[in-house]
Amino acid sequence: MRSILFAVSVLLVSLITYSCSNSGKKSGKRGLIVSDKIIQKDDGTINLDIDKASQYNDNTNPSCNTAEWNFIVSRPGRYKVWLSSATVDTMDLQYNNTVKISLLDERLDVQPVGDKIVLNASDVKYPYYRADSYMGTFYIQEPGEYSIQVISEKVINKSEDNHGISLKDHTKLMSVFLTPMTR
């Protein structure tokens, strides 16, 4: 009888220890780990790198390719939305369709153009250049966790890059970033 009580006690302590060590790390209906969420930087910017997004790629209709991020906002307000692309032709980004960006009940639907060209960006290698496209603004009313979604044929999965897709002929969406508007 003592050995059964001992085994039950050890099991109970193990379960309590496990549940306490995992509390606070999961959030939301998908069970995402908080430490993997993107947190707003001290300067107010929110950088959403394509490599950190949940992605859906549709090989039959690439215009439905989707990237989605969860991020945490500590300072509410109006934010400018920028789209960063790697491209060899800064005059023609070669987006066949408009890019759709959704946050809460708002949606931006814009044809990207290179509003800012970054020649020596550390996140792209020659012969590519970084082209940042201004997409519009979103208003975030209160601090908290949010999801943003981007739909574009230029959401190209990393694994697809390594399987014969030559970015030399394409522009690739690299990131979305939000910058706070100053008053």
Buried (B, 14 or more C-beta within 10 A) or exposed (E): EEEEEEEEEEEEEEEEEEEEEEEEEEBEEEEBEBEEBBEBEEEBBBBBBBEBBEBBBEEEEBBBBBBBBBBBBEEEBEBBBBBBBBBBBBEEBBBEBBBBBBBEEEEBEBEBEBEEEBEEBEEBEEEBBBBBBBBBBBEBEEEEEBBBBBBBBBBBBEEBEEEEBEBEEBBBBBBBBBBBEEE
